């Protein structure tokens, strides 16, 4: 080995020793890296759980609803919900949703429903829902805004005591995302 190479190796070893000393030595450095990695992993897991499993609640109760309508596009029918039991059944189904993420996709096939809820305050809430064999969610303009689990509006439709009315093909409303209409 040449003297210059030996000098470079000694210099590298001294620099590494100095850095280890700055970080608190080899054992402390490993401990710091282990703790940092564990904190980073916990933060990532928390973020994934937060993004992937958010609960969703309607900002009103069934008692605050003055009028509710649900349109079933596939059957060209609508139901005007007049009883508190029907309104509670619908708001309970919509209020128990669990988000599975915020992905967007175009729903193909399945069932489509529009829900219109007018509160005692005069505020109107509207939403278009889809339901397929694999998933469900709400959407606007054919794009899914929130994919949800635990929603079976076809079953809710069958349980509603309010009578169904036929709606002509051009009489179906346009769905909007679930937020105050204005």
Secondary structure, DSSP 4 states (H G I P E B T S, - for coil): --HHHHHHHHHHHHHHHHHHHHTTHHHHHHHHHHHHHHHHHHHHHHHHHHHH--B---SS-GGGEEEEEEEEGGGTEEEEE-SHHHHHHHHHHHHT-EE---------SSEEEEEEEEETTS-EEEEEEEE-SS-EEEEETTEEEEEEES--HHHHHHH--SPEEE--GGGPPPP--SEE--
